[in-house]
Amino acid sequence: MAYGYSTEITEHMAKAVSHSLPISTKTSTQVCRFVKGMPVAKAKRALQDVLAMKRAVPMFRHYKETAHKPGMAVGRYPVKACKEVLGVIASAEANAQFKGLNSADLVIHHAAAQQGPTTRGQGRTGGAARRTHIEIVLVQVKKAEKKQEAKK
């Protein structure tokens, strides 16, 4: 993989990476953009709402001929991508708990999706398979820092 998270992971951070997932890179990037900056509990609730088709993920790219959704502009319900991102977030949260970080103070600091390896069918089979790498970095934010960010 040519891309990696460029900042060093400190003791207040936890990371999880999943390689070669069978999901679309286009929708995965939009889902990662959707959850970036959210607290982990809020991100999990938001992704569960997308899986239940109650909340749409806003689309900022690749949205030609896509309808507006209630309460927002263009959006979609990428169920497969949300399910995989939810799994990577759960893995990163487990890594954070193993490091001794408090789950209530975790915020998604970095969320990225990159294109994975391309595979071609042999013989009379169909086209190329979709593969995506997903990377999630969580950081522990103290409550005093949260209040300062809210004042700004």
C-alpha positions as CSV (number, residue, x, y, z in Angstrom):
1,M,0.0,0.0,0.0
2,A,1.5,3.3,-1.0
3,Y,-0.4,5.5,1.4
4,G,0.0,5.5,5.2
5,Y,-1.0,7.8,8.1
6,S,1.9,10.3,8.1
7,T,1.8,11.3,11.8
8,E,3.4,9.2,14.5
9,I,0.9,7.4,16.7
10,T,1.4,8.6,20.2
11,E,0.3,7.0,23.5
12,H,-3.1,8.8,23.4
13,M,-3.9,7.4,19.9
14,A,-5.1,4.1,18.6
15,K,-5.2,2.9,15.0
16,A,-6.9,0.1,13.0
17,V,-6.4,-0.7,9.3
18,S,-8.4,-3.1,7.1
19,H,-7.1,-4.2,3.8
20,S,-8.7,-5.4,0.6
21,L,-12.4,-5.0,1.6
22,P,-14.9,-5.9,-1.1
23,I,-16.6,-2.4,-1.1
24,S,-16.6,0.6,-3.4
25,T,-13.8,3.1,-2.9
26,K,-16.0,6.0,-4.0
27,T,-18.6,5.5,-1.3
28,S,-16.0,4.5,1.3
29,T,-14.3,7.9,1.0
30,Q,-17.6,9.7,1.5
31,V,-18.4,7.5,4.6
32,C,-15.0,8.2,6.0
33,R,-15.5,11.9,5.5
34,F,-18.9,11.6,7.2
35,V,-17.5,10.1,10.4
36,K,-14.2,12.1,10.6
37,G,-14.1,14.3,13.7
38,M,-17.0,12.6,15.4
39,P,-16.8,11.0,18.9
40,V,-16.8,7.2,18.5
41,A,-20.2,6.7,20.1
42,K,-21.8,9.3,17.9
43,A,-20.2,7.8,14.8
44,K,-21.4,4.4,15.6
45,R,-25.0,5.7,16.1
46,A,-24.8,7.6,12.8
47,L,-23.6,4.5,10.9
48,Q,-26.3,2.3,12.5
49,D,-28.8,4.9,11.3
50,V,-27.5,4.6,7.8
51,L,-27.7,0.8,8.0
52,A,-31.4,1.2,9.1
53,M,-32.0,3.7,6.2
54,K,-32.9,6.5,8.7
55,R,-30.0,8.8,7.9
56,A,-28.2,9.5,4.6
57,V,-24.5,10.0,4.1
58,P,-23.9,13.4,2.3
59,M,-22.2,12.9,-1.0
60,F,-19.7,15.6,-2.1
61,R,-18.3,13.8,-5.1
62,H,-19.7,11.3,-7.6
63,Y,-23.3,12.3,-7.0
64,K,-24.5,12.8,-10.6
65,E,-28.3,12.0,-10.8
66,T,-28.6,11.4,-7.1
67,A,-31.6,12.7,-5.3
68,H,-31.7,15.1,-2.3
69,K,-32.5,13.5,1.0
70,P,-34.6,14.8,3.9
71,G,-32.8,17.6,5.8
72,M,-29.8,17.7,3.5
73,A,-28.7,18.0,-0.1
74,V,-27.4,15.1,-2.1
75,G,-27.0,11.9,-0.1
76,R,-27.0,8.1,-0.3
77,Y,-27.3,5.0,1.9
78,P,-24.1,3.1,1.4
79,V,-24.9,0.0,3.5
80,K,-21.9,-2.2,2.6
81,A,-19.4,0.6,3.2
82,C,-21.0,1.6,6.5
83,K,-20.9,-2.0,7.8
84,E,-17.2,-2.3,7.0
85,V,-16.3,1.1,8.4
86,L,-18.3,0.2,11.6
87,G,-16.2,-2.9,11.9
88,V,-12.9,-1.0,11.6
89,I,-14.1,1.6,14.1
90,A,-14.9,-1.2,16.6
91,S,-11.4,-2.7,16.0
92,A,-9.8,0.7,16.6
93,E,-11.8,1.1,19.8
94,A,-10.7,-2.3,21.0
95,N,-7.1,-1.3,20.3
96,A,-7.6,1.8,22.3
97,Q,-9.1,-0.1,25.3
98,F,-6.1,-2.4,25.2
99,K,-3.8,0.6,25.4
100,G,-5.8,1.8,28.5
101,L,-7.6,4.7,26.8
102,N,-11.1,5.7,28.0
103,S,-13.7,4.8,25.4
104,A,-15.9,7.8,26.3
105,D,-13.2,10.3,25.3
106,L,-12.3,8.8,21.9
107,V,-12.7,10.9,18.8
108,I,-12.1,9.9,15.2
109,H,-9.0,11.9,14.3
110,H,-8.3,10.4,10.9
111,A,-10.5,8.3,8.6
112,A,-9.3,7.4,5.1
113,A,-10.2,5.0,2.3
114,Q,-7.7,4.2,-0.5
115,Q,-8.1,2.0,-3.6
116,G,-6.9,-1.6,-3.0
117,P,-5.5,-4.1,-5.5
118,T,-7.4,-4.7,-8.7
119,T,-8.2,-8.2,-9.7
120,R,-9.4,-9.4,-13.1
121,G,-11.6,-12.4,-13.8
122,Q,-10.2,-15.2,-15.9
123,G,-12.0,-16.7,-18.8
124,R,-15.6,-15.8,-19.2
125,T,-16.1,-14.3,-15.8
126,G,-17.1,-10.7,-15.2
127,G,-15.2,-7.5,-14.6
128,A,-12.8,-6.3,-11.9
129,A,-13.5,-6.8,-8.3
130,R,-13.8,-3.8,-6.0
131,R,-11.1,-3.6,-3.2
132,T,-10.6,-0.8,-0.7
133,H,-8.2,-0.2,2.2
134,I,-9.7,1.6,5.2
135,E,-7.7,3.3,8.0
136,I,-9.1,4.8,11.2
137,V,-7.1,6.7,13.9
138,L,-8.7,7.5,17.2
139,V,-7.4,10.1,19.7
140,Q,-8.3,10.5,23.3
141,V,-9.6,14.1,24.0
142,K,-10.0,15.3,27.5
143,K,-13.2,17.0,28.6
144,A,-11.5,20.3,29.2
145,E,-10.2,20.3,25.6
146,K,-13.7,19.5,24.4
147,K,-15.1,22.6,26.2
148,Q,-12.4,24.8,24.7
149,E,-13.2,23.6,21.2
150,A,-16.9,24.3,21.8
151,K,-16.1,27.9,22.8
152,K,-14.2,28.5,19.6
